[in-house]
Amino acid sequence: MDNFIIDTSLIQLISSEQAYHYNIIPVEAQNGHLVFKSDSVSDVLKQELQVVLGKEIKLLPESSENIQHYLTTNFRKQAGHAKEDLHYTTDFLEKLLLTAKNIGSSDIHFEPYEHSCRVRYRLDGKLKEQFVIAISEYPVIVNKLKIKAGLDISEKRLPQDGRITIKTQIDEFDIRASSLPTLHGEKMVLRILSKDADHINLEDLGFTTKELNTYKETIKKPNGIVLISGPTGSGKTTTLYATLKLLNDDQTNILTIEDPIEYTLEGVNQVQLKENIGLDFASTLRTFLRQDPDVIMVGEIRDVKTANMAIRAALTGHLVLSTIHTNSAWATISRLIDMGIPAFLIASTLNVSIAQRLVRKLCNHCKEEQAISKDVFPEHFNIPKTLKTHFVAVGCHSCYHTGYQGRKAIYEIIPITKDLVTHIKHNDLEIDHYLNEHHIATLKTNAINLVEQGISSVEEVYALLTD
């Protein structure tokens, strides 16, 4: 066995502590890639090194005996540092957070189980496991995260919420931290938030030209309600912020009540919901009406009190923007009626009802075209005659082997016309004929259009095709 003396430039790539902790030896550095010898070539180790070192990593197998020999030959072992938890230090966590932000992850999940804790990123709406750590070392991570978020590290029995601000030379962003006591420890979820909404524009969200023109016409009205529906994580809040950005000018007084404030908008008065002290949607809306607003944004209509206040604001000459949880644009009417709102008030105040979903876009580097097969579509779905082929997800380095890269919003926009006012007042919720007659695209129509254009896959929009 030779002494395998490593070039000085390679030794400087990692510290002695890192080399001993991970049992790795650097052997090559080229084009942003680092090559190491290791007695473990697992994906877990590779992914963790990529986070810690910020480089693409390749691992070559080597025996433990040789690795130890190479370490003692080339790296100085410092007392007390051979098994230091270097990869769980503040430096590691910051690199973990920055990596998540840079690859477009919206959330980071730390999930403790009996023998291990897995860390998953949410990419384009789907969770993807990044690495697994020993459960005995997980408390170190939890405490560091709780300290950063301003949480009580001694409180392990109750859920807690906090906020972390990350500043770099080129960026600044906030992270919402949430802890939840579970059977094997505290589960931590970090939601990555952007600091401002400067990059959000209606034109970039996914509206078709017709839908964008229709939507812009409805928000030009000086009063009334604009409601966007959809499940959690469907992009409703982003659409609202893009709308506020368009409406925001020196002549308009805009007030918002949110939980949480996900973006900051210069020129907009934003209020953070604090229900524990009585600062809820309904009471804040009541105060807003004394603040001479032109536009009011309510994060979500959750109950009849908030709905009634929103309608009151619309009736007194204000434009109200909000979200609601329903499955379709027209189902919003049923939801409001179920809350106890009189149909005639809905008909006289609602400007437009919108349903929204986020659909993952296929990665252009690896998607593959295939002939149409009925088996991939829902039963009884009428496949358009123009659809001869479709694209499927494959997965490659560019898309982190998910097959998808980025997301696109699809919409169902129903402006409330005189005809629809009559439908609402008579509690007539069957309007398929009206939608077809006025060429209003539903979520299903827009979903299959994305498949036809090769933007998304049948698998991704499958649930929308079954409605």
C-alpha positions in Angstrom: 0.0 0.0 0.0 1.5 3.3 -1.1 1.4 6.5 1.0 -0.9 8.3 -1.5 0.3 11.8 -0.9 -2.5 14.2 -1.9 -1.8 17.4 -3.8 -1.9 20.5 -1.5 -4.6 22.2 -3.6 -6.9 19.2 -2.9 -6.2 19.1 0.8 -7.3 22.7 1.1 -10.8 21.8 -0.3 -11.9 20.3 3.0 -10.9 20.6 6.6 -9.3 17.9 8.7 -12.5 17.7 10.7 -14.5 17.1 7.6 -12.1 14.5 6.2 -12.1 12.5 9.5 -15.8 12.8 10.2 -16.9 11.6 6.7 -14.0 9.2 6.2 -13.2 10.8 2.8 -10.1 11.5 0.8 -10.1 14.1 -2.1 -8.6 12.8 -5.3 -9.7 15.2 -8.0 -11.4 18.5 -8.6 -12.6 19.4 -12.1 -15.3 21.7 -13.6 -17.0 22.3 -10.3 -17.0 18.6 -9.4 -15.2 17.1 -6.5 -14.1 13.4 -6.5 -13.5 11.6 -3.2 -12.5 8.1 -2.1 -14.7 6.8 0.6 -15.6 3.5 2.4 -19.2 4.4 1.9 -20.5 5.4 -1.6 -24.2 5.9 -0.5 -26.4 8.5 -2.0 -27.0 9.8 1.5 -23.3 10.7 2.0 -23.1 12.1 -1.5 -26.1 14.4 -1.0 -24.9 15.6 2.4 -21.5 16.4 1.0 -23.1 18.3 -1.8 -24.9 20.5 0.7 -21.9 21.0 3.0 -19.4 21.7 0.2 -21.7 23.3 -2.4 -20.3 21.2 -5.2 -21.3 18.2 -7.3 -19.8 15.1 -5.7 -18.6 11.8 -7.0 -17.6 9.0 -4.7 -15.1 6.2 -5.4 -15.1 3.1 -3.3 -12.1 2.3 -1.0 -11.6 0.1 2.0 -11.9 1.5 5.5 -8.3 0.4 6.2 -6.9 2.3 3.3 -9.1 5.4 4.1 -7.7 5.5 7.6 -4.1 5.1 6.3 -4.6 8.0 3.8 -6.2 10.2 6.5 -3.3 9.8 8.9 -0.8 10.4 6.1 -2.4 13.5 4.7 -4.5 15.2 7.4 -3.6 16.3 10.9 -6.0 14.8 13.5 -6.9 17.4 16.1 -7.8 16.3 19.6 -11.5 16.0 20.2 -12.4 16.7 16.6 -12.4 13.2 15.0 -16.1 12.8 15.5 -17.2 16.4 16.0 -20.7 17.0 14.6 -19.4 19.4 12.1 -22.1 18.6 9.5 -24.7 19.7 12.0 -23.2 23.1 12.9 -24.7 26.5 12.0 -22.6 26.5 8.9 -24.2 23.3 7.7 -27.7 24.5 8.4 -27.2 27.7 6.5 -25.8 25.8 3.5 -28.8 23.5 3.7 -31.2 26.5 3.7 -29.4 28.3 0.9 -29.4 25.1 -1.2 -33.1 24.7 -0.7 -33.7 28.4 -1.7 -31.4 28.1 -4.8 -33.0 25.0 -6.2 -36.5 26.5 -5.8 -37.7 24.4 -2.8 -40.7 25.9 -0.9 -40.4 23.8 2.3 -37.9 21.7 4.2 -39.2 18.9 6.4 -37.2 17.4 9.3 -39.0 14.2 10.3 -37.8 12.1 13.3 -38.6 8.4 13.5 -37.4 5.6 15.9 -33.9 5.2 14.5 -33.4 8.0 12.1 -34.6 11.4 10.9 -35.1 12.1 7.2 -34.9 15.5 5.6 -37.1 16.2 2.6 -37.3 19.2 0.3 -40.6 20.2 -1.4 -39.8 20.8 -5.0 -42.6 22.0 -7.4 -45.2 20.8 -4.9 -43.8 17.3 -4.3 -41.6 16.1 -1.4 -38.2 14.6 -2.3 -36.0 13.0 0.3 -32.5 14.5 0.5 -30.7 12.5 3.2 -31.2 10.6 6.5 -29.4 11.4 9.8 -29.1 9.4 13.0 -31.9 10.1 15.5 -29.3 10.5 18.3 -27.9 13.6 16.6 -31.2 15.1 15.5 -31.7 17.2 18.7 -28.6 19.2 17.8 -30.4 20.3 14.6 -33.7 21.0 16.4 -32.1 23.2 19.0 -30.1 25.3 16.5 -33.2 25.8 14.3 -35.3 26.8 17.4 -32.6 29.3 18.5 -32.5 30.8 15.0 -36.3 31.1 14.9 -36.6 32.6 18.4 -38.4 29.5 19.8 -38.1 28.2 23.4 -35.7 25.2 23.2 -36.9 23.9 26.6 -40.5 23.6 25.4 -40.8 20.2 23.6 -44.5 19.4 24.4 -46.3 22.1 22.5 -46.2 23.3 18.9 -44.3 26.6 18.3 -44.0 29.0 15.4 -41.2 31.4 14.6 -39.3 33.2 11.9 -35.7 33.1 10.6 -34.1 35.7 8.3 -31.3 34.6 6.1 -29.0 37.3 4.6 -26.4 36.7 1.9 -24.4 39.0 -0.3 -26.9 38.8 -3.1 -30.2 37.8 -1.4 -32.3 38.1 1.7 -35.3 35.9 2.5 -37.4 34.8 5.5 -38.2 31.3 6.7 -41.3 30.5 8.7 -40.4 27.8 11.2 -43.0 25.4 12.7 -42.3 22.7 15.4 -44.7 19.8 16.1 -44.2 17.3 18.9 -44.4 13.7 17.6 -43.8 10.3 19.0 -40.0 10.3 18.4 -39.2 14.0 18.7 -40.1 17.4 17.3 -40.9 17.5 13.6 -39.7 20.8 12.1 -41.0 22.3 8.9 -39.4 25.4 7.4 -41.4 27.4 4.8 -39.1 29.6 2.6 -40.6 33.0 2.0 -39.6 35.7 -0.4 -39.0 39.2 1.1 -40.7 41.1 -1.7 -43.1 40.7 -4.5 -41.2 42.7 -7.1 -40.7 39.6 -9.3 -44.4 38.6 -9.3 -46.4 39.7 -12.4 -49.8 38.6 -13.6 -48.5 38.0 -17.1 -46.1 35.4 -15.8 -48.5 33.2 -13.7 -50.2 31.1 -16.4 -53.3 33.1 -17.6 -54.2 32.7 -21.2 -54.5 36.0 -23.1 -58.3 35.9 -22.9 -58.3 35.0 -19.2 -55.8 37.8 -18.4 -57.9 40.4 -20.2 -61.1 39.2 -18.4 -59.4 39.3 -15.0 -58.0 42.7 -15.6 -61.4 44.0 -16.5 -63.0 42.7 -13.3 -60.3 44.2 -11.0 -60.7 47.6 -12.6 -64.1 48.0 -11.0 -64.1 50.4 -8.0 -66.0 48.0 -5.7 -67.1 44.4 -5.4 -65.5 41.1 -4.4 -62.8 39.1 -6.2 -62.6 35.5 -4.9 -59.9 33.0 -5.7 -60.5 29.4 -4.7 -58.3 26.3 -4.5 -56.6 24.0 -2.1 -53.6 24.9 0.1 -50.5 25.4 -2.0 -52.3 26.2 -5.3 -50.8 29.7 -5.7 -53.8 31.8 -4.6 -51.8 34.2 -2.5 -49.3 34.7 -5.3 -52.1 35.7 -7.7 -53.5 38.1 -5.1 -50.1 39.8 -4.6 -49.6 40.1 -8.4 -53.0 41.8 -8.5 -52.1 44.2 -5.6 -48.9 45.0 -7.4 -50.9 46.0 -10.5 -53.4 48.1 -8.5 -50.8 49.7 -6.3 -50.2 53.4 -7.2 -49.9 56.8 -5.5 -53.7 57.4 -5.7 -54.8 54.1 -4.1 -55.0 53.2 -0.4 -54.5 49.4 -0.1 -54.9 47.6 3.2 -54.2 43.8 3.7 -54.8 41.4 6.6 -52.7 38.2 6.2 -51.7 35.1 8.0 -48.8 35.1 7.4 -47.4 38.0 5.5 -45.6 36.1 2.7 -44.3 39.1 0.7 -43.8 42.7 1.3 -45.1 45.3 -1.0 -43.9 48.9 -0.9 -46.9 51.3 -0.7 -49.3 48.6 0.7 -50.3 48.7 4.4 -50.0 45.1 5.6 -51.3 43.7 8.9 -50.3 40.4 10.4 -53.2 38.3 11.9 -52.8 37.7 15.6 -55.9 35.8 16.8 -54.5 35.2 20.3 -55.0 39.0 21.1 -58.2 39.3 19.1 -56.7 40.6 15.9 -58.7 38.4 13.6 -59.9 38.8 10.0 -63.4 40.1 10.9 -62.4 42.6 13.6 -59.5 44.0 11.4 -61.8 44.3 8.5 -64.2 46.4 10.7 -61.3 48.7 11.5 -60.1 48.9 7.9 -63.4 50.5 7.0 -62.5 53.5 9.2 -59.1 53.8 7.4 -60.5 55.2 4.1 -59.3 52.2 2.0 -59.8 51.8 -1.8 -58.7 48.2 -2.0 -58.8 45.6 0.8 -57.1 42.2 0.7 -58.2 39.5 3.2 -55.9 36.5 3.3 -58.8 34.0 3.5 -62.6 34.0 4.1 -62.8 31.3 6.8 -66.1 32.0 8.5 -69.4 33.8 8.2 -68.2 36.8 10.2 -65.4 37.4 7.7 -67.7 36.8 4.8 -70.3 39.3 6.1 -67.6 42.0 6.7 -66.2 41.5 3.2 -69.7 41.9 1.7 -70.2 45.0 3.8 -67.0 46.5 2.6 -67.9 45.7 -1.0 -71.4 47.3 -0.6 -69.9 50.5 0.8 -67.6 51.1 -2.2 -64.5 49.1 -1.7 -62.8 46.5 -3.9 -62.2 43.4 -1.8 -59.8 40.6 -2.8 -59.7 37.3 -0.9 -59.4 33.5 -1.1 -61.7 30.6 -0.2 -61.4 26.8 -0.1 -63.6 25.3 -2.8 -63.1 22.8 -5.7 -64.2 25.0 -8.5 -65.0 28.6 -9.3 -68.8 28.1 -9.3 -68.6 26.0 -6.1 -67.6 29.2 -4.4 -71.3 30.3 -4.6 -72.4 27.2 -2.9 -69.8 27.7 -0.1 -71.0 31.2 0.6 -74.6 30.1 0.6 -73.7 27.3 3.0 -72.1 29.9 5.3 -75.5 31.6 5.5 -74.8 34.5 3.1 -78.1 35.5 1.3 -78.0 34.8 -2.5 -79.0 38.3 -3.4 -76.0 39.7 -1.5 -73.6 37.4 -3.3 -75.2 38.3 -6.6 -74.8 42.0 -6.0 -71.2 42.1 -4.7 -69.3 39.2 -6.4 -67.4 40.5 -9.5 -65.6 37.3 -10.4 -65.0 33.8 -9.1 -61.8 32.1 -9.9 -60.5 28.6 -9.3 -56.7 28.0 -9.5 -54.3 25.0 -9.5 -50.6 24.7 -9.9 -49.4 22.1 -12.4 -45.8 20.9 -12.7 -44.1 21.5 -16.0 -42.2 18.7 -17.7 -38.4 19.1 -17.8 -37.4 20.1 -21.4 -34.1 18.3 -21.0 -35.5 14.8 -20.5 -39.2 14.5 -21.3 -40.1 11.8 -23.8 -42.8 11.7 -26.4 -45.1 8.7 -26.6 -48.1 7.6 -28.6 -51.5 8.1 -27.0 -52.8 5.2 -25.0 -56.3 5.1 -23.4 -54.8 3.3 -20.4 -53.1 6.5 -19.1 -56.3 8.5 -19.1 -59.2 8.3 -16.6 -62.0 6.0 -17.5 -64.7 7.6 -19.7 -62.5 10.6 -20.4 -63.0 11.8 -24.0 -59.6 12.1 -25.4 -59.4 15.1 -27.9 -59.0 13.8 -31.5 -56.2 16.3 -32.0 -54.1 14.6 -29.3 -52.0 12.0 -31.1 -49.0 11.9 -28.7 -48.1 13.1 -25.3 -45.0 13.6 -23.2 -44.0 11.7 -20.1 -41.6 12.6 -17.2 -38.2 10.8 -17.2 -35.8 12.5 -14.8 -32.3 13.9 -15.2 -29.7 16.0 -13.4 -31.3 19.3 -14.5 -34.6 18.5 -12.8 -33.1 16.6 -9.8 -34.4 13.4 -11.3 -38.1 14.3 -10.8 -38.9 14.7 -14.5 -40.4 18.2 -13.8 -39.0 21.7 -13.6 -41.1 24.6 -12.4 -44.8 25.0 -12.2 -47.5 26.8 -14.0 -50.9 28.1 -12.7 -54.1 27.2 -14.5 -57.3 29.1 -14.0 -61.0 28.8 -14.3 -62.4 32.4 -14.4 -66.1 33.1 -14.2 -67.0 36.9 -14.3 -70.4 37.4 -12.8 -72.7 38.7 -15.6 -76.4 39.6 -15.4 -77.3 36.0 -16.6 -75.3 34.5 -13.7 -76.8 36.9 -11.2 -80.1 35.3 -12.1 -78.7 31.8 -11.6 -77.3 32.8 -8.2 -80.6 34.4 -7.0 -82.5 31.3 -8.0 -79.8 29.0 -6.4 -79.3 27.4 -9.8 -75.8 25.9 -9.7 -75.9 24.1 -13.0 -74.1 26.4 -15.5 -72.2 24.0 -17.8 -74.3 25.1 -20.7 -73.5 28.8 -19.9 -69.8 28.1 -19.7 -69.8 26.2 -23.1 -71.9 28.9 -24.7 -69.5 31.7 -23.6 -66.3 29.7 -24.2 -65.2 29.9 -20.6 -62.3 27.4 -20.1 -62.6 25.1 -17.1 -59.7 23.7 -15.1 -60.1 20.4 -17.0 -60.0 22.2 -20.4 -56.8 24.1 -19.5 -55.2 21.0 -18.0 -55.6 19.0 -21.2 -54.4 22.0 -23.2 -51.1 21.8 -21.3 -50.8 18.1 -22.2 -51.5 18.9 -25.9 -48.8 21.6 -25.8 -46.3 19.2 -24.2 -46.0 21.5 -21.2 -47.2 18.9 -18.7 -48.0 15.2 -18.5 -51.3 13.3 -18.2 -50.0 11.9 -14.9 -49.6 15.4 -13.5 -53.1 16.6 -14.5 -54.9 13.3 -14.0 -56.9 14.4 -11.0 -58.2 17.4 -12.9 -59.4 15.2 -15.8 -61.5 13.1 -13.5 -63.7 16.0 -12.2 
